[in-house]
């Protein structure tokens, strides 16, 4: 049995969006110089927001917005290899976890009337 018209449309859309993601990501990598800013490798590159507080959307979201919005966000980014991205992100993620924990404790104290 063949696919219904709706199933064909969904499959077409799925393939289109996958292709758009990969094409847009390749464009962003090219715009950002195509190599890790720390070690110049071209392997396992990841797009990193230089200052997470300036981030207005995720890298994945950047692939689906219009080109102008994408380029505005790319200006806030750099390329890092996986190893350097992890090294940069560890302290940031630790700080985020501390902030969330503090907010949760504060919220709990407020609810308990402290």
N, C-alpha and C positions, 0 to 999 in steps of 0.2 A: 504494500500500500504506500502511496505517495504522501507527502506532507500536505496539510491543508494550507490555504493561502495565509492564514494567520501564523502558522508555524514557519512557513517560508519567510515571512516578513520579520518575525522574531530572530530567525537564524541569520538573515541578512544584516539586521541591526547589530546583533552580537558580533558578527565578523567585522563589520564596519568599525565598531567602537574599539575592538581589539587592535585593528590596524591603525586607527587614529591614535590610540595610546602609544603604540610603538613608534610611529612616525613623529609624533610631537615630542616624545622623550628623546629621540635621536636628534631632533632640531635643537632642543634645549642643551643637550650635551655638546653639540657643535658650537652653539652660541657661547657656552661657558669654557670653551677652549679644548675640550676633548681629552683632558688629562687631569689627574689629581693635582691639586694646588700644593700638596705637601711633598709628594715624591715623584711626580711626573708619569706615573704608570697610567696606562690606558685600559687596564683590566679591572673588572668589578667596580665600575664607577657608580657612585650614588650622588644624587643631587641633594645638597644640604643647604638649609637656610642658615646664613651666617649668624644672624641674630634672631633667635626663635621668637622674641617678643615682637618682631616686625612682620612675622608670618601672618598672612591673611588667608592662606589656603594651603592644603597639602600638595605635595608634588603630584600625586595621583589626580587630584582635582584640576591641577593646572593643565592636564592633558585634555580636559573636556570643556574648558571655558573658551571664550573667543580669544583670538591671537593677541589682541592688545592687552587684555587682562593677564594672559599668560606671560607676555614679555615684561610687563610691569613687575610681576612676581619673580621672574628669573633674575632681575636686577638685584634681588636680595639674596641670591644664592651663589654657591660655589660648588665645584666638583671635588669630591673626596673619594678615594678608594674605600672599600669596605672597612679595612683595618683602621684608617685614619678617621672615618666617620664614627666608628664605635668609640675610638679614643676621645673624640671631641664630644660625643653625646653622653658618655657615662656620667660626667659631673652634672650636666644639664638634667639628665633623667633623675639623678639622685636628688637634685634640688626640687624638681617637680614633685617627687614622691614626698619630700619633707613638707612642702607647701600644702599638698593634699591632706597629709596626716594632720597638720596643724589646723586646717579648716575643719576637718572632721571632728577633731577634739573640741574646737571652739563651738561648733554647731551642737555637739552632744551636751556640752556644759550649758549652753543657752537653753536647750530643751529641758534640762534638769533643773533650771532655775538658779544656776550658780552665778 
